Amino acid sequence: MTVAAAPSPVRHSARSWSGVPVLLAILAGLFLLHIAVGAKALPLGTVVDAFFAFDSKDFDHVIVFNLRLPRAVIAVVVGATLALAGALMQGVTRNPLADPALLGLTSGAAFAVVIATSVYGLATMALLPWIAMAGSLGAAAIVYIIARLVPGGATPLSMTLAGASVSAFLGAVISAIHLLNQETFENLRVWLTGSLAGRDVTMLYYVGPPMLVALLAGILLAPRVTVLAMGDDVAQGLGVRTGPLKAQLLAVVVVLTAGAVALAGPLGFIGLVIPHVVRLYVGSDYRWIVPYAALAGAAYLLGVDIIARVAIPPREISTGIITAMIGAPLFVHLVRRRTR
Amino acid sequence: MSLRTLFALAGLALTLAIPAFAQETRNVTAANGTFDIPVAPQRIVALNDQIIALPLYELGASVVGSAGRVDAEGKTFMRGGMDTLGIDYANTDIQYVGQFNALNVEAIAALQPDLIIGGTYTDLAVVDQLQSIAPTLVIDNGALGLIETLRTLADVSGQSGNFEARYQSYQANIERTKSFIGDTAAISATTTFMFPEADDLWVYRANLGAITQVLSDLGFAQPAAVAALNATQASWSAELIQQLDADFIFGFYRQQPDATPETIRAAYEKFAPGWCAALTACQNGQFVVLPGPTFGSTMTGLELALELVENNVAGRPFTPFVEAP
């Protein structure tokens, strides 16, 4: 398992630089497309007017400015952070299967939010990100402790198995809470599938600042992840203090994951698939993987959300369902491609 | 199922078989086959509270057990029971037998029922287990529609006379309301459903209990996009809410404890900001939120829904919806 994520010689620098503007252009294009198209077909002129001559009495303007724009912004933030968190986790654990969902962080955040809102009746949005972070951190600690306790210690395999077990356990507890408190749980039904519909953009005020700090920290720490991905012994030999570095990276991943879950619910596959796609282009240098993953993750979620909104009008499909439907076969394809 | 449970169920079935022999039986056909059931069942267990237990109880059937729900404090209750008929486990002899999707078979067996009634939502494996306790009928309420579901429940519980008398009265009231309104086909109405969290908006063409039955019986029209739905219901994109505009738009409150008229109205606004300004029905005060029993599955729900629709449509002047050119 360590082979797939082990760094190969860095040989992509020039090529890597060239990809950044291309990705930025794709991201900008998808952002504009996300705003221009939707369940209701609007003339391009109306879309432009919504920005430059907004009329709150014109519902078409409201659709563009109050429905599509906040949703696009949330898609960018969530897609970028989940992909970046996945990339960092794969590097730190030297495990190509690592992602916030598989290692229990997403379930931990979702579990904490479910407990806080449906059992304790929490209604204060400002606390939600912190509760999600506590849940993520708790789940990460449990996964790590379980992995440490098994013979052989915290290997990529034991971490993956412990993460899958903790995720399954927390999922079962969430189902049990659902069964015991069906009435109030109706409120979380859609959120738990991972959805960008009807999200409250004011949540960004609370989660945005810590997520931005974590995003920048992740990019700054990325060069050292490349060294860490070579193994603890090699990293220590190169003067990297692996313990503090891992703690910093865990904090970054927890903040990013918890923020994303607070914004859109537990969306799967983005943190798993996007770093693998990016590696095909930039190799195994995390200086490039991390920013590329952020840009590609944002673009991917924008694209997926466009499909979720326009596929079967008048309905909208939960974005989390589409990320899974596309992400699963895409991941299988990537695995087959790497093993050839 | 453990060997011990199997023996317990077999023993109970044997015990129950003795009084069953003493009862006069008849043949009925349900969605899951043809069964011999008592002509006048004395101990009925309902595997759903809202859809089965409440209508049976209001028709006078002898319900001894019902599936129910559990609230945030861990207290069991029948959904819509207090709201619609003023009944719950605490003030009736009805015993809690689990939730409709997590039934307690041993609790059902302990009640010694002579008839068990479930729906297509009941786990078929559980239905098979229950057949060893008492004939267990599966009623397909989705396919039958509300009136035929009520008629079937009345029939199998030996309460047809009560149902037909009440249905006749309901039909007479429908005719009365029609006479007040006039050309009901010229009036359009949309039935929507929203939870306080405002995650999604559901639109119903049919099968939302009493309210859609009443609107259909009155002969009201629906917006083209709703009438064109293949399914009886669909979640609706916020961008397309103007397709729902009609003379009247109905929503609901009291579907759960925090669903008040205020939180539900706020949820519509959160789901689609500016939605009221975008819909002439809402601008004209013709977006009406109705209480929970009006989407329930009882005769009481039908009568209440009819009264409220009559009051809102015939009991005051309203501004007809004119489709934008």
Interface residues (C-beta under 8 A of the other chain):
Chain A: G38 A39 K40 S56 K57 F59 V62 I63 N66 L67 R68 S118 V119 G121 L179 L180 N181 Q182 E183 T184 E186 N187 L188 R189 V190 W191 S195 A197 G198 D200 R309 P313 P314 R315 E316
Chain B: R69 V70 D71 A72 G74 R79 Q99 N101 A102 F195 P196 E197 A198 D199 D200 V203 A225 A234 S235 W236 S237 A238 E239 L240 Q242 Q243 Q255 Q256 P257 D258 K270 F271 A272 P273 G274 A277 A278
